[in-house]
Amino acid sequence: MSSEATTLVVIETSAGAARDQSLELLAAARASDAGDVAAVVIGAGVSEVAQRVAGLGADTVYLAEDPALERYSTAGYVAAIESAIAASDPGVVLIAGTTSGRDLTPYLAASRGQECLTDCLEFRIEEGQAIGVRPVYQGKMIADVTIPAGDPTFISLRAGVFGQPAELVGGEVVELGLDLGAVDMPVEFVGLSQAKGGDTALEDADIVVAGGRGVGSAEQYQIILDLAQAIGGTVGATRAVTDLGWRPHHEQIGQTGANVRPKLYLGVGVSGAVQHAVGMQNSETIVAINRDPDAPIFRMAEIGVVGDLHEIVPHLIAKLEEVRGG
Ligand SMILES: Cc1cc2nc3c(=O)[nH]c(=O)nc-3n(C[C@H](O)[C@H](O)[C@H](O)COP(=O)(O)OP(=O)(O)OC[C@H]3O[C@@H](n4cnc5c(N)ncnc54)[C@H](O)[C@@H]3O)c2cc1C
């Protein structure tokens, strides 16, 4: 990218707050050799979020507010981002690799007849080419993927890679004055049904307690829920567990599930297969309980406990309850 080009960062909001994965993009934009960093904050009643983003390294923050943007919709978010692109003329648009980001990035690129880069760990623009550094073969290798630079180039970045941005001198907030009345919104929001399994979204959780096939059965999985409750964590699972129907799919961590980066990941009866590892290996501290001393998860774990989880976990729960005052 030319040194003058602006990088536009898309800030998704949920329940009136910026998503952590989107805020990470500000750190990524600042780390690139780009010129100005602009951000578009999308949601309903999110002017305070825009002020916060202005203090996190965005030179200009475009505020895209509308009651219809309270919840994600492709058409609403696309209208907001297109409006911010028209206002900022960016060279690159960065989007978080969230579920909605995976929807938006190819949509925006394809609507211009362009290619896009997804799930990147790094990116750069060189001589009319956009290069994304991304994991391939279930994280066993890292590849440079090259596409023609677009106008702008749309890039989604893997969540949990860049960390949260530092506080910087505040930029300015500009209202976009969106009129979504003229936008065809083909999807109607009917209602929200809250999934059980913790108050925090798995990808935002500071503590994740993940159970694997070693737990034994859907009934025995209660021990994982009890441990999560005792430690104040969010419940996750391996694909073996979700495929068996012991837990819902949205709790799955890994290549075909959520990408987590908690302060503490506790894997119980989890072997640590590479497809699971790609979704949790960036956790700050990994603790594993497994009866097989050769289980691959022990190669990633800071703390490993070899033994039968059905003996160890009840002791752990009792100790946690004692320490946390019942
Ligand atoms: C294309 C593809 C995509 C995939 N995507 C994903 C993904 O996104 N996420 C994912 O998780 N997997 C994914 N998988 C599956 C993955 O390869 C593994 O099969 C899966 O992660 C294994 O889950 P597990 O660790 O629960 O089970 P297992 O590998 O069966 O491990 C169970 C572990 O429990 C231990 N154990 C058993 N009993 C006890 C006990 N009583 N006490 C203590 N330990 C005990 C065993 O020693 C063992 O290590 C994918 C596979 C493919 C092919």
The ligand as a MOL file (V3000), in Angstrom:
LIG
                    3D

  0  0  0     0  0            999 V3000
M  V30 BEGIN CTAB
M  V30 COUNTS 53 58 0 0 0
M  V30 BEGIN ATOM
M  V30 1 C -11.6300 -31.4840 8.5670 0
M  V30 2 C -11.6360 -31.6710 10.0560 0
M  V30 3 C -11.9690 -30.5990 10.8580 0
M  V30 4 C -11.9650 -30.7550 12.2480 0
M  V30 5 N -12.2830 -29.6860 13.0460 0
M  V30 6 C -12.2230 -29.8110 14.3680 0
M  V30 7 C -12.4790 -28.6890 15.2450 0
M  V30 8 O -12.8050 -27.5860 14.8080 0
M  V30 9 N -12.3760 -28.8870 16.5810 0
M  V30 10 C -12.0240 -30.0960 17.1320 0
M  V30 11 O -11.9510 -30.1790 18.3750 0
M  V30 12 N -11.7930 -31.1550 16.3490 0
M  V30 13 C -11.8890 -31.0350 14.9820 0
M  V30 14 N -11.6800 -32.1460 14.2080 0
M  V30 15 C -11.5450 -33.4760 14.8600 0
M  V30 16 C -10.1580 -33.7280 15.4210 0
M  V30 17 O -9.3440 -34.2760 14.4240 0
M  V30 18 C -10.2080 -34.7020 16.6090 0
M  V30 19 O -10.8460 -35.8840 16.2020 0
M  V30 20 C -10.9650 -34.1670 17.8270 0
M  V30 21 O -10.4710 -32.8770 18.1840 0
M  V30 22 C -10.7480 -35.1250 19.0070 0
M  V30 23 O -11.5440 -34.7350 20.0640 0
M  V30 24 P -11.2370 -35.2030 21.5520 0
M  V30 25 O -9.9150 -34.6470 21.9630 0
M  V30 26 O -12.4340 -34.8500 22.3470 0
M  V30 27 O -11.2450 -36.7940 21.4270 0
M  V30 28 P -10.0860 -37.8620 21.4310 0
M  V30 29 O -9.0540 -37.5240 20.3970 0
M  V30 30 O -10.7600 -39.1700 21.3490 0
M  V30 31 O -9.3780 -37.6890 22.8500 0
M  V30 32 C -9.9590 -38.0270 24.0610 0
M  V30 33 C -8.8830 -37.8690 25.1140 0
M  V30 34 O -9.4600 -38.0980 26.3780 0
M  V30 35 C -8.5220 -38.8330 27.1620 0
M  V30 36 N -9.2700 -39.5510 28.1820 0
M  V30 37 C -10.1380 -40.5990 28.0210 0
M  V30 38 N -10.7000 -40.9320 29.1930 0
M  V30 39 C -10.1600 -40.1210 30.1320 0
M  V30 40 C -10.3210 -39.9850 31.5420 0
M  V30 41 N -11.1870 -40.7550 32.2010 0
M  V30 42 N -9.5890 -39.0550 32.1830 0
M  V30 43 C -8.7090 -38.2580 31.5280 0
M  V30 44 N -8.5300 -38.3320 30.1830 0
M  V30 45 C -9.2380 -39.2480 29.5000 0
M  V30 46 C -7.7870 -39.7350 26.1920 0
M  V30 47 O -6.5170 -40.0740 26.6920 0
M  V30 48 C -7.7220 -38.8400 24.9530 0
M  V30 49 O -6.5010 -38.1270 24.8880 0
M  V30 50 C -11.6690 -32.0060 12.8210 0
M  V30 51 C -11.3210 -33.0810 11.9880 0
M  V30 52 C -11.3060 -32.9230 10.6330 0
M  V30 53 C -10.9400 -34.0840 9.7750 0
M  V30 END ATOM
M  V30 BEGIN BOND
M  V30 1 1 1 2
M  V30 2 1 2 3
M  V30 3 2 2 52
M  V30 4 2 3 4
M  V30 5 1 4 5
M  V30 6 1 4 50
M  V30 7 2 5 6
M  V30 8 1 6 7
M  V30 9 1 6 13
M  V30 10 2 7 8
M  V30 11 1 7 9
M  V30 12 1 9 10
M  V30 13 2 10 11
M  V30 14 1 10 12
M  V30 15 2 12 13
M  V30 16 1 13 14
M  V30 17 1 14 15
M  V30 18 1 14 50
M  V30 19 1 15 16
M  V30 20 1 16 17
M  V30 21 1 16 18
M  V30 22 1 18 19
M  V30 23 1 18 20
M  V30 24 1 20 21
M  V30 25 1 20 22
M  V30 26 1 22 23
M  V30 27 1 23 24
M  V30 28 2 24 25
M  V30 29 1 24 26
M  V30 30 1 24 27
M  V30 31 1 27 28
M  V30 32 2 28 29
M  V30 33 1 28 30
M  V30 34 1 28 31
M  V30 35 1 31 32
M  V30 36 1 32 33
M  V30 37 1 33 34
M  V30 38 1 33 48
M  V30 39 1 34 35
M  V30 40 1 35 36
M  V30 41 1 35 46
M  V30 42 1 36 37
M  V30 43 1 36 45
M  V30 44 2 37 38
M  V30 45 1 38 39
M  V30 46 1 39 40
M  V30 47 2 39 45
M  V30 48 1 40 41
M  V30 49 2 40 42
M  V30 50 1 42 43
M  V30 51 2 43 44
M  V30 52 1 44 45
M  V30 53 1 46 47
M  V30 54 1 46 48
M  V30 55 1 48 49
M  V30 56 2 50 51
M  V30 57 1 51 52
M  V30 58 1 52 53
M  V30 END BOND
M  V30 END CTAB
M  END
